[in-house]
Amino acid sequence: MSDYDLAVIGAGVVGVSTALWAAMRGHRVVLIDPAAPGSGTSSGNACTIATYACLPVNDPSVLSGLPGLLLGSNTPLSVSWGHALRHPLWMLRFLANCRAKPSSRIAAALAGVLAHADAGLNPLIEAAGAGDLVVARGQISVWSTRAGGQGAEAGLIRRRDLGVNWQEMTPEQAQEAEPGLRLSIARAVHFPDARHIRDPEALVGRFHAAFLAQGGAHLSQRVLSVAQQGERVVISTDADAVTARRAVVAAGAFSGRITGSGAENLPLGTERGYHLMFPGEAARVTRPVGWGEGGFYAVPMARGLRLAGTVEIAGLDAPANAGRLAYLKRRGQEMLGPLPDPDSSWLGFRPTLPDSLPAIGFAPGSDRILHAFGHQHLGLTLGGITGRIITDLAEGRQPNQDIAAFDPGRAFS
Ligand SMILES: Cc1cc2nc3c(=O)[nH]c(=O)nc-3n(C[C@H](O)[C@H](O)[C@H](O)COP(=O)(O)OP(=O)(O)OC[C@H]3O[C@@H](n4cnc5c(N)ncnc54)[C@H](O)[C@@H]3O)c2cc1C
């Protein structure tokens, strides 16, 4: 049974970023995950360092538009009714957080942590020599209907009030910036401070290599449970047991399956999302372009074009929904014109608490077990800063930002 300063459970972008931060600060760290680093939800996302994305899915417009969103077949949101009925509390809390007051509170908390996202990520990019994977061309959001563009106004104003930098583009400017768009553009907005990653799985792989180079250890085992015993945490896996002074649960949407961690008592759900990959088609766009009405992004990547997004409320074990992939292909062609057959499709699991805020901090009742999950649509963006905050907490230091909103022991609605 080896003994470490810190054990990090889960090698997604959040876990690997945490492990690298802690190793860079000189701690003896073990990362535990049976899967390859960054191969889970962290691999298939829309690649965007979305520092502008402080508005949660919990938005008052969700309540007013709910019937249309749920009953239409051509919408970016789909709900498994069986799943919703089995988990009514998560759904009710999620909807309760769509009311104006909680939605504003959530947006302010997200804006607060997003303001530190680059400061958490950039040192890792530098330590990992991964600058070649990062592209700084901003992000463009387009709406193809007048109603959609007008509907976005309130949210854009809220973002500006929260310090997000965005610039209105004329439809002509947007078309000139992204000539591959085949939509009729009613409104376009540029977020110049956003960046994107040419291959998020490769980014996490580079962070992982830097972690090993710093002397970090990796155990390819599945964690079953954790237990605090005095000044140590015992982490039991399917093959072994490891002890550490502190343990971090960073297993994304699967965190609640690790018993004894406190995560099993939190209302962690998942917003499932999909992507399609089109090799050789990366030049269709020059930066991530989000289509408001479509609910997805077109992203130029190292190995092709990725269409990624949509939200499906369903369980972790339900099979992929072919209808959602057909939606992406159909709407992708509306956005970009005819596309060849994709070479691959993917389903991923955004870890989402009902208030769309991550859990970052000590597990309720523990001074040894930390939680670092629930990053919903923003894990790639917030992995770095989460790692820095968790390392501060593990060292007994006060993070240089207010993290009260992310307390795992908070009320969720
Ligand atoms: C379609 C889509 C688009 C997205 N676009 C963006 C975007 O553009 N920008 C952005 O910032 N975010 C985006 N996201 C969100 C982002 O991808 C996630 O928030 C992020 O990947 C979550 O990272 P994670 O490390 O928490 O979880 P994961 O990447 O899921 O990693 C969890 C790890 O834990 C491991 N694990 C699970 N159980 C155990 C166990 N018992 N023992 C040990 N290990 C275990 C898994 O094997 C996995 O490696 C998107 C998500 C989706 C689905």
The ligand as an SDF file (V2000), in Angstrom:
LIG
                    3D

 53 58  0  0  0  0  0  0  0  0999 V2000
  -20.8410   17.6340  -26.6550 C   0  0  0  0  0  0  0  0  0  0  0  0
  -20.0440   18.3190  -25.5790 C   0  0  0  0  0  0  0  0  0  0  0  0
  -19.4180   19.5250  -25.8610 C   0  0  0  0  0  0  0  0  0  0  0  0
  -18.6710   20.1740  -24.8730 C   0  0  0  0  0  0  0  0  0  0  0  0
  -17.9850   21.3160  -25.2020 N   0  0  0  0  0  0  0  0  0  0  0  0
  -17.2040   21.9220  -24.2730 C   0  0  0  0  0  0  0  0  0  0  0  0
  -16.4330   23.0610  -24.6160 C   0  0  0  0  0  0  0  0  0  0  0  0
  -16.3900   23.4870  -25.7800 O   0  0  0  0  0  0  0  0  0  0  0  0
  -15.7130   23.6780  -23.6380 N   0  0  0  0  0  0  0  0  0  0  0  0
  -15.7010   23.2160  -22.3430 C   0  0  0  0  0  0  0  0  0  0  0  0
  -15.0600   23.8200  -21.4880 O   0  0  0  0  0  0  0  0  0  0  0  0
  -16.3750   22.0890  -22.0020 N   0  0  0  0  0  0  0  0  0  0  0  0
  -17.1240   21.4420  -22.9350 C   0  0  0  0  0  0  0  0  0  0  0  0
  -17.8340   20.3140  -22.6060 N   0  0  0  0  0  0  0  0  0  0  0  0
  -17.8060   19.8420  -21.2200 C   0  0  0  0  0  0  0  0  0  0  0  0
  -16.5210   19.1040  -20.8650 C   0  0  0  0  0  0  0  0  0  0  0  0
  -16.1750   18.2010  -21.8770 O   0  0  0  0  0  0  0  0  0  0  0  0
  -16.7110   18.3770  -19.5360 C   0  0  0  0  0  0  0  0  0  0  0  0
  -17.1700   19.2820  -18.5540 O   0  0  0  0  0  0  0  0  0  0  0  0
  -15.3920   17.7800  -19.0700 C   0  0  0  0  0  0  0  0  0  0  0  0
  -14.8570   16.9170  -20.0480 O   0  0  0  0  0  0  0  0  0  0  0  0
  -15.5470   17.0180  -17.7670 C   0  0  0  0  0  0  0  0  0  0  0  0
  -14.2610   16.5830  -17.4310 O   0  0  0  0  0  0  0  0  0  0  0  0
  -14.0310   15.6180  -16.2050 P   0  0  0  0  0  0  0  0  0  0  0  0
  -12.5610   15.4840  -16.0570 O   0  0  0  0  0  0  0  0  0  0  0  0
  -14.8270   16.0980  -15.0460 O   0  0  0  0  0  0  0  0  0  0  0  0
  -14.7220   14.2330  -16.6450 O   0  0  0  0  0  0  0  0  0  0  0  0
  -14.3020   13.1230  -17.7080 P   0  0  0  0  0  0  0  0  0  0  0  0
  -13.6180   13.6810  -18.8930 O   0  0  0  0  0  0  0  0  0  0  0  0
  -15.5410   12.3260  -17.9530 O   0  0  0  0  0  0  0  0  0  0  0  0
  -13.2440   12.2510  -16.9290 O   0  0  0  0  0  0  0  0  0  0  0  0
  -13.6180   11.4460  -15.8400 C   0  0  0  0  0  0  0  0  0  0  0  0
  -12.6030   10.3110  -15.7240 C   0  0  0  0  0  0  0  0  0  0  0  0
  -12.9310    9.5710  -14.5510 O   0  0  0  0  0  0  0  0  0  0  0  0
  -12.6890    8.2170  -14.8190 C   0  0  0  0  0  0  0  0  0  0  0  0
  -13.4440    7.4080  -13.8710 N   0  0  0  0  0  0  0  0  0  0  0  0
  -14.7750    7.2050  -13.8070 C   0  0  0  0  0  0  0  0  0  0  0  0
  -15.0640    6.3740  -12.8060 N   0  0  0  0  0  0  0  0  0  0  0  0
  -13.8770    6.0470  -12.2190 C   0  0  0  0  0  0  0  0  0  0  0  0
  -13.5200    5.2180  -11.1260 C   0  0  0  0  0  0  0  0  0  0  0  0
  -14.4510    4.5560  -10.4200 N   0  0  0  0  0  0  0  0  0  0  0  0
  -12.2060    5.0910  -10.8010 N   0  0  0  0  0  0  0  0  0  0  0  0
  -11.2490    5.7680  -11.4820 C   0  0  0  0  0  0  0  0  0  0  0  0
  -11.5400    6.5660  -12.5260 N   0  0  0  0  0  0  0  0  0  0  0  0
  -12.8480    6.7080  -12.8950 C   0  0  0  0  0  0  0  0  0  0  0  0
  -13.1230    8.0370  -16.2630 C   0  0  0  0  0  0  0  0  0  0  0  0
  -12.5030    6.8800  -16.8440 O   0  0  0  0  0  0  0  0  0  0  0  0
  -12.6580    9.3370  -16.8900 C   0  0  0  0  0  0  0  0  0  0  0  0
  -11.3650    9.2160  -17.4540 O   0  0  0  0  0  0  0  0  0  0  0  0
  -18.5850   19.6250  -23.5690 C   0  0  0  0  0  0  0  0  0  0  0  0
  -19.2050   18.4120  -23.2980 C   0  0  0  0  0  0  0  0  0  0  0  0
  -19.9140   17.7480  -24.2830 C   0  0  0  0  0  0  0  0  0  0  0  0
  -20.5430   16.4320  -23.9700 C   0  0  0  0  0  0  0  0  0  0  0  0
  1  2  1  0
  2  3  1  0
  2 52  2  0
  3  4  2  0
  4  5  1  0
  4 50  1  0
  5  6  2  0
  6  7  1  0
  6 13  1  0
  7  8  2  0
  7  9  1  0
  9 10  1  0
 10 11  2  0
 10 12  1  0
 12 13  2  0
 13 14  1  0
 14 15  1  0
 14 50  1  0
 15 16  1  0
 16 17  1  0
 16 18  1  0
 18 19  1  0
 18 20  1  0
 20 21  1  0
 20 22  1  0
 22 23  1  0
 23 24  1  0
 24 25  2  0
 24 26  1  0
 24 27  1  0
 27 28  1  0
 28 29  2  0
 28 30  1  0
 28 31  1  0
 31 32  1  0
 32 33  1  0
 33 34  1  0
 33 48  1  0
 34 35  1  0
 35 36  1  0
 35 46  1  0
 36 37  1  0
 36 45  1  0
 37 38  2  0
 38 39  1  0
 39 40  1  0
 39 45  2  0
 40 41  1  0
 40 42  2  0
 42 43  1  0
 43 44  2  0
 44 45  1  0
 46 47  1  0
 46 48  1  0
 48 49  1  0
 50 51  2  0
 51 52  1  0
 52 53  1  0
M  END
$$$$
